[in-house]
Amino acid sequence: MQPDFVTTRNAGHAASLVLPEPNRLSLPQSAVHVWVLNDALVEPVCSALAHTLSPDERQRAQAYLHEWHRNDFIARRSLLRWLIGCYLTCKPESLRFSVTPFGKPVVQWPRAARIAFSVSHTDGMTLLAFAWSCRIGVDVERRIDGLDVGGLGRGIFSLIEEAALDRMRPDAAATLLSIWTRKEALLKALGTGLSGEPSAYTTEDDLLLGAGRWRASHRGKTISGWTCLDLAFGADVRAALAVSRDGARVTLHRARHL
Ligand SMILES: CC(C)(COP(=O)(O)OP(=O)(O)OC[C@H]1O[C@@H](n2cnc3c(N)ncnc32)[C@H](O)[C@@H]1OP(=O)(O)O)[C@@H](O)C(=O)NCCC(=O)NCCS
């Protein structure tokens, strides 16, 4: 039955959500799974999975003023529970999360779970990334038309990133989003988010590895042993992934309709 904190407009969608059989979903040791949840699936996911949320997650959901923000949260958190439940072979509703002082959610129960995960959302799309025993960060942003890039990124971008942005002016919006998503992916993997020391880190194209690959450094020292890449979702969206594992095999998965 539909929990009363979910508002749905299109009754009947729940039956059309297709998720893989939980026992057929395995995450190999060196793999990274990135799940894509599009807007169209938000209501079906809410209907099918919202009952798995904990009391504090329900409270957080109810605090959203707008129905679409509320449902977005319910969908991404309950899909997160469902997927982690599959990977750890436990019931989604039995999972317990806590947050670090920087706001990063981590699995508190089952204890010592080796699953690493990261979540990001933008208008119309959520990404959820998973791997074992590593640090992982994902970020997605939608392009904003007419974005005035002047001043954005100040205090967050490093001098090298600022220079890369300056070279692209006046058409710097795509470069800004690219640096922004890479940096947030990295800082989410490190767990500090933007409240760490964002300008001490630099993200740059990795020309040796090819298009869409990037590397990160901290105060000029390369952060080695990581896989850092852009994720392609068309011209309107920029997304990036950072994983503290060399040569990680990244695959994309989509929650689907029938
Ligand atoms: C937290 C932050 C990384 C989110 O970035 P964003 O582009 O606004 O939002 P995204 O959709 O990409 O990411 C949101 C997700 O990041 C995760 N997250 C939050 N803090 C995080 C952190 N320190 N490290 C890694 N992941 C974090 C959560 O899973 C959150 O999902 P939720 O809203 O479903 O709980 C960014 O806002 C930030 O660094 N802010 C400064 C720190 C801060 O205010 N912390 C919160 C209070 S302690």
The ligand as an SDF file (V2000), in Angstrom:
LIG
                    3D

 48 50  0  0  0  0  0  0  0  0999 V2000
   26.9600   18.4320    0.2500 C   0  0  0  0  0  0  0  0  0  0  0  0
   27.2840   18.8440   -1.1660 C   0  0  0  0  0  0  0  0  0  0  0  0
   28.5080   18.0700   -1.6330 C   0  0  0  0  0  0  0  0  0  0  0  0
   26.0620   18.5240   -2.0430 C   0  0  0  0  0  0  0  0  0  0  0  0
   26.2490   18.9310   -3.3620 O   0  0  0  0  0  0  0  0  0  0  0  0
   25.0080   19.3900   -4.2720 P   0  0  0  0  0  0  0  0  0  0  0  0
   25.5190   19.5830   -5.6610 O   0  0  0  0  0  0  0  0  0  0  0  0
   24.3130   20.5160   -3.6250 O   0  0  0  0  0  0  0  0  0  0  0  0
   23.9950   18.1960   -4.2210 O   0  0  0  0  0  0  0  0  0  0  0  0
   24.1160   16.7380   -4.8490 P   0  0  0  0  0  0  0  0  0  0  0  0
   22.7610   16.3850   -5.2880 O   0  0  0  0  0  0  0  0  0  0  0  0
   25.2000   16.6160   -5.8420 O   0  0  0  0  0  0  0  0  0  0  0  0
   24.5110   15.8320   -3.6010 O   0  0  0  0  0  0  0  0  0  0  0  0
   23.6160   15.6300   -2.5460 C   0  0  0  0  0  0  0  0  0  0  0  0
   24.0110   14.3420   -1.8680 C   0  0  0  0  0  0  0  0  0  0  0  0
   25.3670   14.4430   -1.4540 O   0  0  0  0  0  0  0  0  0  0  0  0
   25.5310   13.5890   -0.3350 C   0  0  0  0  0  0  0  0  0  0  0  0
   26.3930   14.3380    0.5860 N   0  0  0  0  0  0  0  0  0  0  0  0
   26.0610   15.2980    1.4570 C   0  0  0  0  0  0  0  0  0  0  0  0
   27.1850   15.7290    2.0870 N   0  0  0  0  0  0  0  0  0  0  0  0
   28.2170   15.0140    1.6060 C   0  0  0  0  0  0  0  0  0  0  0  0
   29.6080   14.9830    1.8720 C   0  0  0  0  0  0  0  0  0  0  0  0
   30.1930   15.7870    2.7780 N   0  0  0  0  0  0  0  0  0  0  0  0
   30.3860   14.1120    1.1970 N   0  0  0  0  0  0  0  0  0  0  0  0
   29.8280   13.2900    0.2890 C   0  0  0  0  0  0  0  0  0  0  0  0
   28.5130   13.2630   -0.0270 N   0  0  0  0  0  0  0  0  0  0  0  0
   27.7190   14.1240    0.6420 C   0  0  0  0  0  0  0  0  0  0  0  0
   24.1620   13.1950    0.1720 C   0  0  0  0  0  0  0  0  0  0  0  0
   23.9780   11.8500   -0.2000 O   0  0  0  0  0  0  0  0  0  0  0  0
   23.2260   14.0760   -0.6130 C   0  0  0  0  0  0  0  0  0  0  0  0
   22.0670   13.3620   -0.9800 O   0  0  0  0  0  0  0  0  0  0  0  0
   20.6720   13.6150   -0.2210 P   0  0  0  0  0  0  0  0  0  0  0  0
   20.2640   15.0260   -0.5210 O   0  0  0  0  0  0  0  0  0  0  0  0
   19.7560   12.6150   -0.8560 O   0  0  0  0  0  0  0  0  0  0  0  0
   20.9420   13.3640    1.2280 O   0  0  0  0  0  0  0  0  0  0  0  0
   27.5870   20.3400   -1.2320 C   0  0  0  0  0  0  0  0  0  0  0  0
   26.3870   21.0500   -1.0710 O   0  0  0  0  0  0  0  0  0  0  0  0
   28.5230   20.7910   -0.1350 C   0  0  0  0  0  0  0  0  0  0  0  0
   29.6700   20.3920   -0.0980 O   0  0  0  0  0  0  0  0  0  0  0  0
   28.0740   21.6470    0.7580 N   0  0  0  0  0  0  0  0  0  0  0  0
   28.9120   22.1360    1.8630 C   0  0  0  0  0  0  0  0  0  0  0  0
   28.9240   21.2350    3.0640 C   0  0  0  0  0  0  0  0  0  0  0  0
   27.6210   21.2230    3.7540 C   0  0  0  0  0  0  0  0  0  0  0  0
   26.8790   22.1640    3.7100 O   0  0  0  0  0  0  0  0  0  0  0  0
   27.3590   20.0900    4.4290 N   0  0  0  0  0  0  0  0  0  0  0  0
   26.0420   19.8370    4.9820 C   0  0  0  0  0  0  0  0  0  0  0  0
   25.8900   20.0230    6.4500 C   0  0  0  0  0  0  0  0  0  0  0  0
   27.1040   19.3890    7.5010 S   0  0  0  0  0  0  0  0  0  0  0  0
  1  2  1  0
  2  3  1  0
  2  4  1  0
  2 36  1  0
  4  5  1  0
  5  6  1  0
  6  7  2  0
  6  8  1  0
  6  9  1  0
  9 10  1  0
 10 11  2  0
 10 12  1  0
 10 13  1  0
 13 14  1  0
 14 15  1  0
 15 16  1  0
 15 30  1  0
 16 17  1  0
 17 18  1  0
 17 28  1  0
 18 19  1  0
 18 27  1  0
 19 20  2  0
 20 21  1  0
 21 22  1  0
 21 27  2  0
 22 23  1  0
 22 24  2  0
 24 25  1  0
 25 26  2  0
 26 27  1  0
 28 29  1  0
 28 30  1  0
 30 31  1  0
 31 32  1  0
 32 33  2  0
 32 34  1  0
 32 35  1  0
 36 37  1  0
 36 38  1  0
 38 39  2  0
 38 40  1  0
 40 41  1  0
 41 42  1  0
 42 43  1  0
 43 44  2  0
 43 45  1  0
 45 46  1  0
 46 47  1  0
 47 48  1  0
M  END
$$$$
